[in-house]
Amino acid sequence: TCIQTITVVDTQAPELIGVPADITVACGELSDEAPVVTSLDGCKGAPEVIASTEYIAGDCAGNYQLVRTWSATDDCGNTATATQTITVVDTQAPVLNGVPGNLTLECDQVVPDAPEVSATDLCSTEIKVELNETETKGDCPNERTIIRTWSATDACGNTAVAEQTISIVDTTAPVFTCVLANVTVSCDQIPEAEICKAIDNCDTDVEVTLDESQASKDCEKGFVIIRILTATDDCGNTTSMTQEITVLGGKLGEKSLSDALIVTAAPNPFRELTTLRFTADQDGQAVLEVVDLQGRRVNELMNSSVVAGTNYQRELNAD
């Protein structure tokens, strides 16, 4: 009789299938789905796979590690173990929401208040947004630049910064408060220069200068005086107004405007239509003007040559 004893032993652990490799991901990119790991054993089909996860905190909320461990044990106590290390990092700055665009305003416009700016982040919550505002002077008193800077920092030290630049400019020229009309006068009736005031949207004390020029001063031949008023604000914006004074020729001993017929009408208009008639007592240039109570010309009815002894007529319409 022969006896053979065959001893079967199981010393081989199961094989784990589908274990993923170690990875590094951004904190907002980590998938919530765990991989499916299975097992295969040479003696018994597929032992149960037990999975566990260990959380290892980093230096901030967005930096940490997840260590996933899978194990399978067959009926003979042989165990297979595998791990995957997931390194999660936070390198992305927050996003600032509601930052306004740059503005350019005239110096008399109201600068808007700074709006509420919020921040969102993939890994941190309740991020504080800080506002810093600086102001620098411009090239003139009415100009300046305001820079508003918003910043937000997450738990891992990533910082987002955004700016708004508000430029305050003065490009509006002053405006004269009066009008200088062109006039025609005799040599002994040249009016004094009138210095009109000017107002400005930002400058409370506008500088007004007068420049006067004339080619000659020949009362017999006549001449023209040019007066130019220039208003300049603090930022160099200017407005000019020109008055032309035509001085009629003729000897002063002859007929002058002081000898002219002056008709005063009040109230103005005194009637819808007024007819003015006169007879020239000498040859020459006749000027018929309508002026207000301040002596400023508002209309010119006639400015032409006349012949002695001739009758002339002009109509004044109240409109």
C-alpha positions as CSV (number, residue, x, y, z in Angstrom):
1,T,0.0,0.0,0.0
2,C,1.3,3.4,-0.9
3,I,0.1,6.6,0.6
4,Q,0.7,10.1,-0.9
5,T,-0.1,13.1,1.1
6,I,-0.7,16.4,-0.8
7,T,-0.6,19.5,1.3
8,V,-2.2,22.6,-0.3
9,V,-1.3,25.9,1.3
10,D,-2.4,29.5,0.6
11,T,0.4,32.0,1.2
12,Q,-0.4,34.5,-1.6
13,A,-2.2,37.6,-0.8
14,P,-5.0,38.8,-3.1
15,E,-4.3,41.2,-5.9
16,L,-5.8,44.7,-5.7
17,I,-7.0,46.0,-9.0
18,G,-7.7,49.7,-9.9
19,V,-5.6,51.5,-7.3
20,P,-4.9,55.0,-8.7
21,A,-1.5,56.7,-8.6
22,D,-0.6,59.6,-6.2
23,I,-1.8,63.0,-7.5
24,T,-1.6,66.7,-6.7
25,V,-4.7,68.8,-7.4
26,A,-6.0,72.3,-6.7
27,C,-8.5,72.4,-3.8
28,G,-11.3,73.2,-6.1
29,E,-10.6,70.4,-8.5
30,L,-10.8,67.4,-6.2
31,S,-13.5,65.0,-7.2
32,D,-15.9,63.7,-4.6
33,E,-16.1,60.3,-6.3
34,A,-13.7,57.7,-4.9
35,P,-12.3,55.2,-7.4
36,V,-13.6,51.7,-7.4
37,V,-10.9,49.1,-6.4
38,T,-11.5,45.4,-6.7
39,S,-9.5,42.3,-5.7
40,L,-8.6,39.0,-7.2
41,D,-7.3,35.9,-5.3
42,G,-5.8,32.8,-6.6
43,C,-7.8,30.5,-4.3
44,K,-11.0,32.3,-3.8
45,G,-12.4,34.6,-6.4
46,A,-12.7,38.1,-5.0
47,P,-12.2,38.9,-1.4
48,E,-14.0,42.0,0.0
49,V,-12.1,45.2,-0.4
50,I,-12.2,47.6,2.6
51,A,-11.4,51.3,2.0
52,S,-10.5,54.0,4.4
53,T,-9.4,57.7,4.1
54,E,-7.1,59.6,6.4
55,Y,-7.1,63.5,6.4
56,I,-3.7,65.2,7.1
57,A,-4.0,68.9,7.7
58,G,-1.6,71.3,6.0
59,D,-0.5,74.8,6.9
60,C,-3.8,76.4,5.8
61,A,-7.3,75.3,5.1
62,G,-6.7,74.9,1.4
63,N,-3.6,72.8,1.8
64,Y,-3.9,69.2,3.0
65,Q,-3.4,65.5,2.1
66,L,-5.9,62.7,1.7
67,V,-4.4,59.2,2.1
68,R,-6.7,56.5,0.8
69,T,-6.1,52.9,1.8
70,W,-7.6,49.8,0.3
71,S,-7.1,46.3,1.8
72,A,-8.4,42.8,1.0
73,T,-7.9,39.6,3.1
74,D,-8.5,36.1,1.8
75,D,-9.8,33.1,3.9
76,C,-6.3,32.2,4.9
77,G,-5.5,35.6,6.4
78,N,-3.3,36.8,3.5
79,T,-3.8,40.5,3.2
80,A,-3.0,42.9,0.4
81,T,-2.8,46.7,1.1
82,A,-2.4,49.7,-1.3
83,T,-2.6,53.5,-0.8
84,Q,-3.0,56.6,-2.8
85,T,-1.8,60.0,-1.5
86,I,-3.8,63.0,-2.8
87,T,-2.0,66.3,-2.2
88,V,-4.4,69.2,-2.3
89,V,-3.0,72.7,-2.7
90,D,-4.5,76.2,-2.8
91,T,-2.6,78.5,-5.2
92,Q,-5.5,80.4,-6.7
93,A,-6.3,83.9,-5.5
94,P,-9.9,84.9,-4.7
95,V,-12.1,86.7,-7.3
96,L,-13.2,90.2,-6.6
97,N,-16.8,91.0,-7.7
98,G,-18.4,94.4,-8.3
99,V,-15.2,96.4,-9.0
100,P,-16.3,99.5,-11.0
101,G,-14.6,100.8,-14.1
102,N,-12.4,103.9,-14.4
103,L,-14.1,107.3,-14.5
104,T,-13.3,110.7,-15.8
105,L,-15.4,113.5,-14.2
106,E,-15.5,117.3,-14.6
107,C,-14.4,119.2,-11.5
108,D,-18.0,120.3,-10.7
109,Q,-19.4,116.7,-10.9
110,V,-20.0,114.7,-7.7
111,V,-17.6,111.8,-7.1
112,P,-19.6,108.6,-6.4
113,D,-19.2,106.8,-3.2
114,A,-17.1,103.6,-3.2
115,P,-19.4,100.6,-3.9
116,E,-19.4,97.4,-1.9
117,V,-17.0,94.9,-3.4
118,S,-17.2,91.2,-2.5
119,A,-14.9,88.2,-3.0
120,T,-15.3,84.6,-3.7
121,D,-12.8,81.7,-3.4
122,L,-12.7,78.1,-4.3
123,C,-11.3,77.0,-0.9
124,S,-12.0,79.7,1.7
125,T,-15.2,81.3,2.9
126,E,-16.0,84.6,4.4
127,I,-13.1,86.5,2.8
128,K,-12.7,90.1,4.0
129,V,-12.3,92.7,1.3
130,E,-10.2,95.8,2.2
131,L,-10.4,99.2,0.5
132,N,-7.6,101.7,0.3
133,E,-8.2,105.2,-1.3
134,T,-5.4,107.7,-2.3
135,E,-5.7,111.1,-3.9
136,T,-3.0,113.0,-5.8
137,K,-3.1,116.6,-7.0
138,G,-3.3,117.3,-10.7
139,D,-1.6,119.9,-12.9
140,C,-3.9,122.7,-11.7
141,P,-6.0,123.4,-8.6
142,N,-9.2,121.9,-10.0
143,E,-7.8,118.6,-11.1
144,R,-6.9,115.5,-9.1
145,T,-6.7,111.7,-9.3
146,I,-8.4,109.3,-6.9
147,I,-7.2,105.7,-6.9
148,R,-9.4,103.1,-5.1
149,T,-7.7,99.8,-4.4
150,W,-9.6,96.7,-3.2
151,S,-7.7,93.6,-2.0
152,A,-8.8,90.2,-0.6
153,T,-6.6,87.4,0.8
154,D,-7.7,83.8,1.3
155,A,-6.7,81.5,4.1
156,C,-3.6,80.3,2.2
157,G,-2.2,83.8,1.6
158,N,-3.3,84.2,-2.1
159,T,-4.2,87.8,-2.7
160,A,-6.4,89.5,-5.4
161,V,-6.1,93.2,-6.1
162,A,-8.2,95.5,-8.3
163,E,-8.1,99.2,-8.8
164,Q,-10.4,102.0,-10.0
165,T,-9.0,105.3,-11.2
166,I,-11.2,108.4,-11.0
167,S,-9.7,111.4,-12.9
168,I,-11.1,114.8,-12.0
169,V,-10.5,117.2,-14.8
170,D,-11.3,120.8,-15.7
171,T,-11.9,121.3,-19.4
172,T,-14.8,123.8,-19.2
173,A,-14.0,127.4,-20.2
174,P,-15.3,130.4,-18.3
175,V,-18.4,132.3,-19.5
176,F,-18.7,136.1,-19.7
177,T,-21.6,137.7,-17.8
178,C,-22.1,140.5,-20.3
179,V,-21.9,141.1,-24.1
180,L,-19.8,143.8,-25.7
181,A,-21.5,144.9,-28.9
182,N,-19.6,146.6,-31.8
183,V,-20.2,150.3,-31.9
184,T,-19.7,153.2,-34.3
185,V,-18.8,156.5,-32.7
186,S,-17.2,159.9,-33.4
187,C,-13.7,160.6,-32.3
188,D,-14.8,162.5,-29.2
189,Q,-17.2,159.8,-28.1
190,I,-14.9,156.7,-27.8
191,P,-16.3,154.7,-24.8
192,E,-14.1,153.6,-21.9
193,A,-13.2,150.0,-21.9
194,E,-15.7,147.8,-20.1
195,I,-14.2,144.9,-18.2
196,C,-16.8,142.2,-18.1
197,K,-16.8,139.6,-15.3
198,A,-16.7,135.9,-16.0
199,I,-18.0,132.9,-14.2
200,D,-16.6,129.4,-14.1
201,N,-17.9,126.0,-13.1
202,C,-15.0,125.5,-10.7
203,D,-13.0,128.7,-10.4
204,T,-14.6,131.3,-8.2
205,D,-12.2,134.1,-9.2
206,V,-11.7,134.1,-12.9
207,E,-9.0,136.4,-14.3
208,V,-10.1,138.7,-17.1
209,T,-7.5,140.6,-19.2
210,L,-8.0,143.3,-21.8
211,D,-6.0,143.7,-25.0
212,E,-6.6,146.8,-27.1
213,S,-5.1,147.6,-30.5
214,Q,-5.6,150.1,-33.3
215,A,-3.8,150.8,-36.5
216,S,-3.7,154.6,-36.0
217,K,-5.6,157.4,-34.4
218,D,-6.5,159.8,-37.2
219,C,-9.8,161.5,-36.3
220,E,-10.1,163.1,-39.7
221,K,-9.7,159.8,-41.6
222,G,-11.3,157.6,-39.0
223,F,-10.0,154.3,-37.5
224,V,-11.0,151.1,-35.8
225,I,-10.2,150.0,-32.2
226,I,-10.2,146.3,-31.5
227,R,-10.7,145.3,-27.8
228,I,-10.3,141.7,-26.8
229,L,-11.3,140.4,-23.4
230,T,-9.9,137.1,-22.3
231,A,-11.2,135.1,-19.3
232,T,-8.8,132.4,-18.0
233,D,-9.6,129.9,-15.2
234,D,-7.2,128.2,-12.8
235,C,-6.6,125.3,-15.3
236,G,-5.9,127.5,-18.3
237,N,-9.2,127.2,-20.0
238,T,-9.9,130.5,-21.9
239,T,-12.8,132.3,-23.4
240,S,-12.4,135.5,-25.6
241,M,-14.8,138.2,-26.6
242,T,-13.9,140.8,-29.2
243,Q,-15.4,144.3,-29.5
244,E,-14.9,146.4,-32.6
245,I,-15.2,150.2,-32.2
246,T,-15.5,152.1,-35.5
247,V,-14.4,155.7,-35.2
248,L,-15.9,157.9,-37.9
249,G,-13.7,160.4,-39.7
250,G,-14.3,164.1,-39.8
251,K,-13.1,167.2,-38.0
252,L,-14.2,167.6,-34.5
253,G,-15.4,171.1,-35.2
254,E,-17.9,169.7,-37.6
255,K,-20.9,167.6,-36.8
256,S,-20.3,165.0,-34.0
257,L,-22.4,162.5,-32.3
258,S,-22.8,164.8,-29.4
259,D,-24.8,167.0,-31.8
260,A,-26.9,164.1,-33.0
261,L,-30.6,163.7,-32.5
262,I,-31.2,161.5,-29.5
263,V,-34.7,160.0,-29.0
264,T,-35.5,158.4,-25.7
265,A,-38.3,155.8,-25.7
266,A,-39.7,154.2,-22.5
267,P,-41.0,151.8,-21.7
268,N,-39.3,149.6,-24.2
269,P,-40.8,148.7,-26.6
270,F,-42.9,151.9,-26.7
271,R,-44.9,150.7,-29.7
272,E,-44.7,147.9,-32.2
273,L,-43.5,150.0,-35.0
274,T,-41.9,153.5,-34.9
275,T,-40.9,155.5,-38.0
276,L,-37.8,157.7,-37.7
277,R,-37.4,160.5,-40.3
278,F,-34.6,163.1,-40.7
279,T,-33.1,165.4,-43.2
280,A,-29.3,165.5,-43.7
281,D,-27.9,169.0,-43.1
282,Q,-24.6,168.1,-44.7
283,D,-22.9,165.4,-46.8
284,G,-21.2,162.7,-44.9
285,Q,-21.7,159.4,-43.1
286,A,-24.9,158.9,-41.1
287,V,-25.2,156.3,-38.4
288,L,-28.6,155.6,-36.8
289,E,-28.3,153.3,-33.7
290,V,-30.6,152.0,-31.1
291,V,-29.0,151.8,-27.6
292,D,-30.3,150.7,-24.2
293,L,-30.3,152.7,-21.0
294,Q,-26.7,151.7,-20.3
295,G,-25.6,153.1,-23.7
296,R,-25.0,149.6,-25.2
297,R,-26.0,149.2,-28.9
298,V,-28.8,146.8,-29.5
299,N,-29.5,147.5,-33.1
300,E,-28.1,149.5,-36.1
301,L,-30.8,150.9,-38.4
302,M,-28.5,152.9,-40.7
303,N,-24.8,153.2,-41.4
304,S,-24.4,154.8,-44.9
305,S,-23.5,158.0,-46.8
306,V,-26.1,160.8,-46.9
307,V,-26.5,163.9,-49.1
308,A,-27.3,167.3,-47.6
309,G,-31.0,168.3,-48.0
310,T,-32.1,164.7,-48.5
311,N,-34.9,163.2,-46.4
312,Y,-34.3,159.7,-45.0
313,Q,-36.6,157.3,-43.2
314,R,-36.0,154.2,-41.1
315,E,-38.5,152.0,-39.3
316,L,-37.9,150.5,-35.8
317,N,-39.7,147.3,-35.1
318,A,-40.2,146.3,-31.4
319,D,-39.4,142.7,-32.3
